[in-house]
């Protein structure tokens, strides 16, 4: 699988922007709209946010483990499985967004002061086919690029719900 490669600064920029972009895109939506699916088989804004929180839990924890241990082995946890152990889907959108923002602030407090060489610290990733070697930068890139795609989803949801009014 090909992964986009970002610089450290690009990855940090994406990670910094996500919470405020979500807030900006969803600001005009009511509580009911944030919890409404825009179409059958489509996620609500709240469901997208719950998914992003789950990804941030899983991938953020991987970055923390890589930084805490020398070349750890990490068994893959699928964020779609992880979400089942949380109550994220049941939370009110604004409370969930505040929690996501706080979580992001905590992650950035770890990543922003990292020396450049720490971004290349590696882990051996198992449980998803052949073992992989991923770095802190790969995880940060993955998280930021993944969230960027979901920002587009938030926009589509907001537009669809506005058209219904």
N, C-alpha and C positions, 0 to 999 in steps of 0.2 A: 504494500500500500504506500503510495507516495504521500508524503507530508509536506505542507508548505513550510518554508524556512523563513523565519522572521529574525531580525536582529533583536538583541536584548531590548533596545529602546522601543522598537515597534511592538514587541510583545507587551511590555509594560504599558505602553500607550493604550493598547486595546483593553487590557485588564483594568486600567484606571477609568476608562470611558464607559464601560458597560452599565454599571448601576445608574449613572446619571442619564444615559441614553434611554434606558428602560423607563425611568421616571418621566422623562420628557415625552416619549412616545405615548405613554399611557395616561398622562395627566388629565386629559379631557374625558376619560372614560369613567363612568359611574361604577360603584361597587358591583352592581348587578352585571354590568357589561364586562368587567374584568373576570367574572366567573362564568361568562356565557361563551359557549362554543360558537364560532361564527358560521359554521356549517356542520352537517353530519360528518362524523369521522375526522373532525379538526379539533385541535387543542384550543382551550381558552387561554387567555393571557396568564391566568393564574397557574394553569397546568404547565405552560412554557416556563414560567418563573420557577416552579417547583422542580422541573427538570434541570434547569440551570443551577439551582442550588445543590441538587444531587451531584451533578458533574463537578461543581466546585468543591464539594465535600471530598469526593473520591480522588480527583486529580490534584487538588490542593494538598491532601494528606500524602499523596505520593511524593510531591515536591518536598514536603517537610521531612519525610523518611529519608529521601536521598541526601538531604542536607545534614541529617542527624547521624547517618551511618555511612561507613565506607562500602561502596558498591553493594547495597542491599539487594536481596531478591524480593521482589514484590509480586504477589499473585494478583492477577487482574480481578477487579471488582467492577461489574457492569453498573453504571449509574442507574440504568433502568431497573435493575434488581435492587440496588441500594435504596431507591426511593420508597420501596415497599416497607422498609424498616423505619421510615420517618412519618411525620404527620404533615409534611409540606403541602400535599394536595388539599388538606382540610383547612389550612390557614387562610386568613383574610389576606388579600393581595398586599395591602399597604404594610401590614406587619411582616409579611414574608419579604417584601422588598427592603424593609429596614434591616432585617436579619441578614439578607444577602449583602447589603451594603456594608454592614459591620464585618461580616466574614471577609469581604474583599479588602477592607481597610486593614484587617489583621494579616492577610496574605501579603499585601503590598508592603507592610511594615517589615516583613521578612525578606521579600525579594528586592526591594529598591536599594537597600544598602549593600547587597551582595557584591563581593569582588567579582570581576569578570570571570576569573577562573572557576568560581563556584557554580556558575551557570552550566559548566560542562561536566559537573559531577554526574555519575551514571548509576543506574540501577539495572539489574537483570529482571526483565518482566516475563512472567510465566503465566500459563493458563489460557492463552489465546493462540494456540498453534506453536510454531517454533519460538523458542525464547528470543526476546529482543533486548537490546540495550537502549534505554531511553535516558535522556539527560533532563535536568531541570528546565533548560530552554525548550526542549521538545514538549514537555508537559505544559509549560506556559504558553507556547505557541498553539498547541492543541486547544487549550482552554479558550484563549482569546479568539482564535479563528472560529471555533465552534459557537461561541457566544455571538460573534459578528453575524453568522448565518441566522441565528435566532432573533437578532434585532430586526432583520428583514421580516421574519415571521410576526413579530409584534406589530410592525407597521401594517402588514396585510390584515391582521386581526382588527386593529383599530379602524382601518379604512372600511372593512366589511361591516363592522358594527355601526359606524357612522352612517353608512348608506341605508341601514335598516331604520334609522330614526325618521 
